[in-house]
Amino acid sequence: MLVGAGNERAPWVWLAVDPLGGFAGTTHHFFTDRFIPSEQISSWLNTPDGVKPLYQRRTADLMGRVWFDVGSSGLRPGSYQLVLYGMRSNLTAVATFIVWG
């Protein structure tokens, strides 16, 4: 079950990021409203050097919404992806952000 309109057969859901890029130390804000209400969401980063666990979990609210903030302090310049995974729905959300050099 997906909350809101969209392709209900897709294994992934959209994830917005703001800002898209910034220097190390920038906080990137992520949002989606496509998970199951009250679903547990796990997260990790895809980095230029491989996968980095974030050890952050969230619970989607009663509308299936979830927010994540990711700080880029200590990250080297490059392209990164925040990955969110719905523990009940098995849906994945991915958004790319850039750390400038």
C-alpha positions, 0 to 999 in steps of 0.5 A: 500500500502506498500513501498518495498517488503514484505507481503502486507497483514500483519498488521505490518511492520519491524522496525530496532533498533540500539543498541539493548541494553544499560545502561540507558542514551543510545540513541536507533535509529529506522528505517523502510521504509515500511510506505506510503509516507508522512504518519503521524506516531504516537509513544509510548513505551510499558514498564514493567509498561504499555504503555507510550506515547512519544508525538512524531510524524513523517512524513514518507518521499517520500520513506515511510522511518521514523527515531526515536531516543529514549533515555533511561534516566530515564528508569529502567532496562528491556525490552521495545518496541517502537511502530510506527503506520501509521495514514493512512495505519493502519500499526504497527511497533514494535521493542524491546530494552533492558535497562541494569541494 
